[in-house]
Amino acid sequence: MAGKAINRLGELINKTTPREQLDLDVQGSQLMFNVFGFIPATDCTDNAILLSNLGYALAQQGYNVCLLDFKVFQPNIYLYLDIPHNPKGNGLLTILKDDKADLREQINQTKYDRLYLLSSSPQDLMEEYFDFDMEQVAFVIEALKKSFDIVLIDIPYIPPLEFCLAAIKQSHIGFFTASERVDALSGITRLLDFADSLGIGVKKFANVIFSNLRHVKFDFGSLEKLKINIVACLPMVKGAVTDALDGKLYLKDNALVNSEYRKGLGEIVNMILMPY
């Protein structure tokens, strides 16, 4: 079974769709690629901790950064940035329902310079998000792309949901986040296989960030053989979780940042800023 997953993943990663080739051609021009998607391939990745600290690190480089929380059924990045959640119906839902709504009024400004958040409200009814199509979701991403230097999307692993598929399609570069779990490879393969069946280019998601590593036995070699780029390996750091519970950012508020964690986060920052 693992062999089949490895073979299929290799086929997907080495395939370039016509749309993706166009994207690659455009990337060679002077146009800015500034939308980056992050999808958890396994449990225990803590994407909200990763993206809040990553967003802060990029903002400290002088870029205006917007975090887009597409986990519409259970948004949580606002908790890690220590800001109040949107009232019911405000934020992302307003933009989706009204393309003439003022984007500036629906975006949350954080207490950190140049770092912003667009999120749904935890008070929104789940069924309010069932009927939006790919174009409506893409409209939100395009609006943020034009308004910010960098957009980081927290993408839910819900393949049939437009907030998953549209984000994959609109991301210029994508990252899977994973922990040392036996289902990491199959989690990546199944989602990319589904997106590919719909004609969505997936080669741009041939990047993995390993998070919350406990340094147990794990076959990293199988991913490397498939030309999947292991961008960074972030250790499990209790301080990052503890700071998040207190509404603090580990990278900013902790005086003793783990050197391995700082190095890994720096590698992600460097990859994102490569086109700049």
N, C-alpha and C positions, 0 to 999 in steps of 0.2 A: 504493500500500500504506500509506504514511504517512497519507494522507488518510482511509482507512478506520479506521485506529487512532485518529486524532484524533476522528472522528465517534462511534465506539463509546465512547471514553473520556468524551466529553461526555455521552452518554446515561446512562452509569453514575453519573457524578458528580452529575447533576441528578435522579437517581431516589431516592426515599425509600420504603423498604419499610415495611409496617405495624409491624414490630418496631423499626425504626429510629425511626419517629415516636414510638413508646412511649418509647424511650430519650431522645429529645429532650424529651418531656414531663417525664420524670423528672429530666432535667438542670436543668429550671427549678425544681425543688424544692430542699430543703435537703440532699438526699442527696449524699454526696461521690463524685465521679468520680475515681478514682485509678489506673486501669490504662491504661498507654500502650504501644502496640506499635510496633516498628521493623522494617521489612522492606527488605532491599537489592534495588533494582530493576535494578542493574547490578553489574559487578565493581568493585573498587577503592574501596569505600566505607569499609572499616575500621570496621565497626559496633562492634566490641569496644572500640576506642580511644574512639569517640564516647560509648558508653554508660558506660564506666568514668569518664570525665571528667564527663559529665553527671550521673551518680549522685552523684559527689563534690560537684559544685556545688549540687545540691539538698539534700544532707545538710548542707552548710554553712549552709543557710538554716534549719536546725533541724528538718528532716523526717526521719523514719525511712524509709529507702529500701531496697528490695530489688530487685536485678537478677536477672531470671529468664532463664537461658540455655537456650533451647529448641532449640539446635543439638545435638540429642541424639547425633548421629553423630560430631560433632567439636566438643565444647565447648572454648571458649578464653578466656572472660572471666577465669577464675581466674588465667591467666598475666599478664594486664594489671593485676590487683590484687595480684600477687605473693603468692599464697597457695597452699598445697599442694592438689593435686587430691584429690577424694574417692576413698577406696578403692573397689574394684569392688563394685557393688551398693548403695552408699550414696548419699545425697543424693536427687536427683529420683526415681530408680528406686524407692527405698524408699517414698516418699509415694504413687507411682502404684500400687504393689502392695498397699499397706496403708493404707486411709483412716483407720485408728485410730493410725497411727504418730505419734510426737511430732514436730511440725514443727520445733520448736526444736532438736532433736538433729540435724537434717539440713541446717540452714542454716549456711553459713559466715559467721562474723563476720570482717570485714576489719580491717586496722590503722587504718582511717579511722572516726572516730566516726559512728554512725548509718547506716553503709553495709554492706549484707549481700548475700549471693549464694546463690541456689539453682541448682544445676547437676547435670547427670549426671556420671558418671565417664568419663574417656577410656579406662578399662579395661573398661567395659561392652561386652558383645557387641551389635552392631548389631541383631541379630534380636530382642533382648529388648524393643525399642521398636515392633515391627511391629503388635502386636495390641491396643494400647490404643485405646479409643474416645473420642469427643468428650467424653462425660460425665466420664470419668476425668481427662482433661486439664483440663477446665473446673473440676473439683473442686480441683485444685492452685492454679489462678489465684484461685478464690474464697477459698481458705484464706489465701493471701497478701494478698488485698485486705482481709480482715478484720484482719490482723495488722500491716500496715504503712501508713504514710501514703501512700506512692507506690510503685507497682510498675512497673518498666520491663522490657519483654519483648523480648529479641533473637529475632526470628522467622526461621526458615529459609525461604528461597524454594524450598519443595518443596510445591507445591499439593495433591497427593493425600495428604499426610501430616497426620494429625490435629493434630500440634503446630503446624502452620501454620494450618490452618483454624480450630481452636478458639481460638487466640490472636487471630486476626482478629475472630472473633465476640465474644469476651469483652473486647476492648479498648474502652475508652470513647472514646479518640482514637487515631488511628493515623498513622504517618509512613512514607512511603517514603524511603529514602536512595538517592541516585544520584550518579554522577559524570558528567562531560561525555562521554557515550558515545552513539553513534547509536541504541543499542537501549533507551535509557531509557524512552521513551514506550511502546514495545511491551511492555517488561517490566512496567510498571504496568498497562497495559490487559489483558494476558492473565491476570494473577492476579486482578484485580478482576472480570473477565468470568467466570472459573471460580467464584469465591466467590459472585457474584450468581446463577449458575445453580443453586446449592444453597440459595438463599434467605437468604444471609448479607448483611446490610446493609453496603455498602461506602462510603457517602458520607462516613463519619467518617474514611476514609483519604485524603481529598482534600488531603493535605499532603505536601510534599516538602522534604527537607533535602538540599542539594547539599554533598557532602563531597569533600575532596581536589581542590578546584578548581585548575586550572592556567591558567585564563583564556584558553582557546582558544575558537574560534568555536562557539557553541551556541545553538540556537533556544529561548531561555527564553520568548519571546512566545507560542508555541503552547500552553504549559501555562497561562500567565496568562489567555489567551482562554477556556480551558475552566474558569475559576474554580478552578483548583488553586492552593492557597496555597503559595507558596515561602516557607517559614518562615525559613530561614537558608541562608547560603552560607559554608561553611568552607573556607579555603584549604588547599592541601597544605603541611604544616609538617613539615620534617625532624625538628625537635626532638621532636614528639609521637611519632614512630616510634622515634627513638633512645631516648627516655625509657622507652617501653614495653618495648624490648629489655632495658633495665636494671631492669625491675620497678618503674618509677616512674610516677606520674601527672603528665602534662604540666602540667595546671592548677595542681597543688600544688607540684611539685618543680622546675619550671623558673623561673628568676629573670627570664627574658625571654620571657614569653608573647606571642605574636603578637597585636596589637591587633584585627585582623580576626577571628581565631579566637575571641578572648574575647568580642567583640561578638556573633558568630553564636551562640555557646553561650548567651550571655545572652538572646538572643531566643527560643531554645528553652525555657529555664528560665521565662521570662515567660509563654509560652503554656501550659506545663504548670501553672503556679501560678495561672493566670487564675481558676479556679473557687474558689480558697481565700480 
